[in-house]
Amino acid sequence: MVSWEQSLSNVLHLLRLDSIKRKILVFSLLATLIPSLSMSWFYSLYANQFLTEKVAEELRNVTAQNLRELDLWLKERTYEMRVFSSSYEVSENLEKTTRADPAQGSKSLALRRLNDYLKSVREKFSDYEELLVIDTKAQVIATSTGQVSALSLPSDWQKRAKADIPILGEAYRDEALHKIVILIAVPIKAQDSRFLGVLAAKLNFQTIEEILNRSPLGKTGQNYLIAKDGTVLAVSRSSSPEPLTVKHPFTTAHPPSELEIASLEYPDFNGREVIGALRRLSELGWGVVAQIGKEEVYAQTARIRTLILTICLGLLLAIGLTAYLLGLTIVRPLDRLTNGAAKVATGDLEVQLPVVSRSEVGYLTEAFNDMVARLRWGREELATINKTLTEKNKELQTLSITDSLTGLYNRKHFMEALATEVARAKRHKHPCSVMMIDIDHFKKYNDTFGHQAGDDLLKKIGGIFTESLRSIDYAARYGGDEFIVLLPEVGSGGVFEVAQRIRERVDTEALSSDAKVVAITISVGVAAFPEHGENPETLIASADGALYHAKRSGRNRVVLATSNLQPDIEVAK
């Protein structure tokens, strides 16, 4: 017998393993126990790693989702503020209050209308605690609350407002409102683009708290909104510390300038160990922290370890066959998870793995399916948000080129269209014409029947222009009761006929106010390119001069400009 065989036989004899039955039994037990324990150890290690990565990914998803909603909320409020500031009620009435020598009654009326407008906006939108109109000297002109509370504007607010950049302040507790608010302001400009002041609003944190509460993170999960220096601004649970009183412990381990931290373990306000993730909003420097207790996170891992030990005991009793079968039930679902993860990594989010058991692997499969569904939902929601923003941009583009009262183009857009048309006419040597139109005795009509009747008259006149002109013509409100019309491919003879037809239409139109039928007439000055001007400025000046002669010659007529604008110009009544 070989020496090593003898030595092995002696060892087996000392262990009382001389019989074949005992050897097979021990071999079966060892063959089952060693792989089972090894597999259990590796699986536990993999499960811990996977669970940690999953929790970190969930926290990152929660912070990203919260930031998307916060960013959308902030953009919507900024957009609303721009719409409010561009309102005729705001710009026109603010301009009246800041004139050098306004009539006392006119100024009081303008202030009252400003305050009424701010109050109506405040009542319709719950996010606004207070709206204020501030002039260029940082003086509050009007407010929605009737009394001026503490207000802190950034030192460079005028520079940012003149550059048409939204002004975003720091969050603070307003003692008068007893709430945490943030100040947002947008510029107010006159029709000639002069800077008149800003429209400011104090936004409450009600919607922000609702956003944070919409992201559940288990029983111990918590969402925080923190400032740039780490101060807590809002929380998702009422049991957390009072906002603006403490700094979040996450920021003590990392510089506040970092935009995103993958994950971090730290003690929370109560000394309990948690796992958290931070992501910052670049515009304000705010950050969203999502955290969950470590005990809750790894409770599943502890249950998995206990179950694995139980399985190992069962494997010891069922020996090799049971170990083989259980090995199959573990390996195959993991393979599906791995293949599914590979597909997700390539961008395929239509993965749906079958849940064939209720074991830990089944839980992991359900969690994987849930994670993929969240990613798919997030991508669809992002597409919806992009579509909404595109529609809002189209609406804003329409508002930026039209007059809010008459629905015609505004002066700025008209000047751009006129410059383009004159350049095209020069290039192709084609004619084009301009009509300057003024409503006769409009001030008297406005003073007699009121501003509302005057606005209705302007709308009516604008509607007549729209009905009387071609689709390629440009009709715009030039300012006050003056209108201007561009007629491409129309010379001096054609523009005179069009102007005469519009004048006659207005002259025969029956307009009523306060049960009285009022005769309304217009005076029109027309000029053609290139006879009366070879650039937009001279063309408008010629038409304006012709309009002046029409007014001086008795009104209710069309005057065609001449090169010298002498009194012998052609007049039609």
Phi, psi and omega in degrees: 000138179295148185300318182292330177290323178293317179297318180294322180295321178296320179295318181293327179292319178297329180271006180057043178245043181283327184283149179294323181301314180294322180298316180296319181296312180297318180298320179295318179296315179294319180297334178271316187292314184297308177298323182295313179295321179296315180296321180297319180296313180296320180295318179298319179296316179295319180296319178299315181295316181295318181294320178297315179295322180296315179296317179298320179293319177299317179296319178294320178296319180296315180295321179294318179296317178298319180293322178298317180291321178295319180295318178296318178300316181294320179294321179296318179294320178296319179297316178299318180297322178295321178295316180297316184291334179275359179296144177300323181299324183279303186294315185291317181289325175296320179297323179295323183285341184256005178292155185295319183226064179283152174293142184301315179296319180296319180293317179297318178297318180297317179296319180296318180294324177297311181298318179297320180294317180295321179295319180295321178294316180300322181289334184272337186237117186285343181286343185262119175276324181202140176240139183224147171251124185239132180277184185291346179262014179067023176266135179284119181269320182211153180213152181280346183261349180088345177219145185274123176259181182300137183218129182233109178264147175300155183296332182258027186297321180293319179298317180290322180294317180294333177273007178061037178254128179302143181259119181243121181266181177275152177289141179206164178269119178275113184294327180290322181271344183059038180217158172275129183225165172230140182267132175227138183217148177228153184289152173245125182234148177285177180296333177268017176071014175289142179281119183255336183155203180226153171258115184250153179216143173260113182265133176276173185256019182298310180294324179298317179295325177294322178297315181295325181285343181280000183243081182291143180229042180084189184290325183257006181289151182207142175243137179233145167251122184238155177281179182298326180272005178097357180294134180288126180257324181204151181225162182267349179233138183291343181281355181282169180300155179296131179302152179068010180250338183222163174257145182287137183295342179299322187283349180288338182262351183221148177298142180292349182280346181291131184283328184209135173243130184301300177196159184203139175259132184199160175279139180276194183298333181264008180081005181274135180290131180225165172246130183223161176225146183235138173220137186251149174268116190296327186294316183253348186080003177293158177226151175247124178251126173246127183222158178211146182295138179297324181299319178290323182295313187267005174299323178295323179296319179297319178296324179295318180298317179298318180294323179295319178297320178297319178297321180298318177298319178295322178295325177298324180282321183271356176058217192293321184297313179298320178299319180295315181295316179295327176299320179295319182292341179267317188290316185297313176299325178294323176298318178297319178298318180295314179296320177296318178297323178296320178294318178298322179297332179273000178101001180274105182260014177267019181284132176220103183276141178287136176264103188263354180209170177254019180279187179299322179294323175297320177297317178297323178295316177299318179297321178295315178299320179295319179297316179295320179297320178296318178297318179296317178296320179297321179293319178294321180294321178297321177296321178295318179297317178298321178294318179297317180296323178297316178296319178296322178296322177296317178298318179296323178297319178296317180296328185286344184246000183241156175274126187294336183274309187266342184082357176280174175293154176271174187296318182299313181293323179298316181297323177294316180295322180295316179299319179295317182292319179296319178298318179293319179297320177298317184294319183260359180058045177250157180274163168203159186222159180230137174243128172257124187237135179227134178283125182291134175055038182293322180298319179295318178298317181295318180290328184283314188254353176100164183294326180295318177296323177297319177297319179297323179295317179298320178296318181297314179298318177300321178295323178296319179299314182299320181286333187267348186253164177283167180289338181270354180279155180244117175247132184221154172273117186277332180154132180061239179256020179257140178233160179219141185229136175249127179241099177294148175062025179236126179272192185295322180293316181292320181292327179296319180294318179297316180296318180296321181294319178294318180300316180294323178298314179295320183297326183267354182285132180270114179248136183239148175208126181054047177065016178244136176272123186244133177275126180243135177231164178229154172247140187229132171245130184237148178214149184236149174265133006258008186301319188249009177165142182249009174213164184304321184294313181289327179294316178293322180297320179294315179296322179293321177296319178296322177297321179298316179294326178295319178292319181289337184269008174119000179066178180052052181202166177246131180238128177266128182294149171242174184296329181248355178056045177276167183295349181276019179294159181285132183233138176230130180260000000 
